[in-house]
């Protein structure tokens, strides 16, 4: 009878050891996952700190030296789609393109005619040009008018002189180049 008890006791002890072993394995797996996640979080924090400590592409001295729209655009900073155009530096300053020589000045009138419209797509009398306001959109055919002549026509009104080049360009306008900002 003592042997039976010893065997039963040994069997119970064996079951107890199995349960303890299973619990230890589960605990080890749980702790391994926990440490792994903590390690990954620490690694991500270190990488983020490193990336944030890197200097920006342009040293701050160069950014602070920018004082005009032209300098900002030449440095490669973004040009906003506005009229007049604006350029923004990484430190938040904005510079507006000077358009004081455009719109109603002597440089766009000829023989009483003037180029008008936000995209320079209209040819009207100089008197009309001052009161004309258009939406600022750019269509491919508007590029054709850059080389065209805005002058009085046979009917006495201002208009674009239709040359063979202008007709050809209007029939097949150049594609818009999306790589460079359009001037409106």
For each residue, the residues with C-beta under 8 A, 3 or more apart:
1: 4 5
2: 5 6
3: 6 7
4: 1 7 8
5: 1 2 8 9
6: 2 3 9 10
7: 3 4 10 11
8: 4 5 11 12
9: 5 6 12 13
10: 6 7 13 14
11: 7 8 14 15
12: 8 9 15 16
13: 9 10 16 17
14: 10 11 17 18
15: 11 12 18 19
16: 12 13 19 20
17: 13 14 20 21
18: 14 15 21 22
19: 15 16 22 23
20: 16 17 23 24
21: 17 18 24 25
22: 18 19 25 26
23: 19 20 26 27
24: 20 21 27 28
25: 21 22 28 29
26: 22 23 29 30
27: 23 24 30 31
28: 24 25 31 32
29: 25 26 32 33
30: 26 27 33 34
31: 27 28 34 35
32: 28 29 35 36
33: 29 30 36 37
34: 30 31 37 38
35: 31 32 38 39
36: 32 33 39 40
37: 33 34 40 41
38: 34 35 41 42
39: 35 36 42 43
40: 36 37 43 44
41: 37 38 44 45
42: 38 39 45 46
43: 39 40 46 47
44: 40 41 47 48
45: 41 42 48 49
46: 42 43 49 50
47: 43 44 50 51
48: 44 45 51 52
49: 45 46 52 53
50: 46 47 53 54
51: 47 48 54
52: 48 49
53: 49 50
54: 50 51
55: 59
56: 59 60 90
57:
58: 62 63 75 90
59: 55 56 62 63
60: 56 63 64 91
61: 64 65
62: 58 59 65 66 75
63: 58 59 60 66 75 89 90 91
64: 60 61 91
65: 61 62 71
66: 62 63 71 72 75 77 89 93 95
67: 71 95
68: 71 72 95
69: 72 73 85 86 87 95 96 97 98
70: 73 74
71: 65 66 67 68 74 75 95
72: 66 68 69 75 77 87 88 89 95
73: 69 70 76 77 79 87
74: 70 71
75: 58 62 63 66 71 72 89
76: 73
77: 66 72 73 87 88 89 90
78: 87 88
79: 73 85 86 87 181
80: 85 86 87 88 94
81: 85 181 184
82: 85 86
83: 118 136 184
84: 96 97 98 99
85: 69 79 80 81 82 96 97 181 183 184
86: 69 79 80 82 94 95 96 97
87: 69 72 73 77 78 79 80 94 95 97
88: 72 77 78 80 92 93 94 95
89: 63 66 72 75 77 92 93 94 95
90: 56 58 63 77
91: 60 63 64
92: 88 89
93: 66 88 89
94: 80 86 87 88 89
95: 66 67 68 69 71 72 86 87 88 89
96: 69 84 85 86
97: 69 84 85 86 87
98: 69 84 101
99: 84 102 103
100:
101: 98 105 107
102: 99 105 107 108
103: 99 108
104: 108 114 129 130
105: 101 102 108 109
106: 109
107: 101 102
108: 102 103 104 105 114 115 129
109: 105 106 112 113 114 126 129
110: 113 114 150 151
111: 151 152
112: 109 125 126 152 158
113: 109 110 123 124 125 126 150 151 152 158 159
114: 104 108 109 110 123 124 125 126 128 129 150 158
115: 108 120 122 123 129 145 150
116: 120 122 123 124 128 129 132 134
117: 120 121 122 132 134
118: 83 134 135 136 137 184
119: 134 136 137 138 139 142 184
120: 115 116 117 142 145 146
121: 117 134 139 142 145
122: 115 116 117 129 132 134
123: 113 114 115 116 145 148 150 151 158 159 160
124: 113 114 116 128 129 132 158
125: 112 113 114 128 129 157 158
126: 109 112 113 114 129 130
127: 130
128: 114 116 124 125 131 132
129: 104 108 109 114 115 116 122 124 125 126 132
130: 104 126 127
131: 128
132: 116 117 122 124 128 129
133:
134: 116 117 118 119 121 122
135: 118
136: 83 118 119 184
137: 118 119 184
138: 119 142 176 182 184
139: 119 121 142 173
140: 143 173 174 175 176
141: 144 145 169 170 173
142: 119 120 121 138 139 145
143: 140 146 169 173 174
144: 141 147 148 166 169 170 173 174
145: 115 120 121 123 141 142 148 150 160 166
146: 120 143
147: 144 165 166 169
148: 123 144 145 160 161 163 166
149: 160 161 163
150: 110 113 114 115 123 145 158 159 160 161
151: 110 111 113 123 158 159 161
152: 111 112 113 156 157 158
153: 156 157 158 159 161
154:
155:
156: 152 153
157: 125 152 153
158: 112 113 114 123 124 125 150 151 152 153
159: 113 123 150 151 153
160: 123 145 148 149 150 166
161: 148 149 150 151 153 166
162: 166 167
163: 148 149 166 167
164: 167 168
165: 147 168 169
166: 144 145 147 148 160 161 162 163 169 170
167: 162 163 164 170 171
168: 164 165 171 172
169: 141 143 144 147 165 166 172 173 174
170: 141 144 166 167 173
171: 167 168
172: 168 169
173: 139 140 141 143 144 169 170
174: 140 143 144 169
175: 140
176: 138 140 182
177: 180
178:
179:
180: 177
181: 79 81 85
182: 138 176
183: 85
184: 81 83 85 118 119 136 137 138
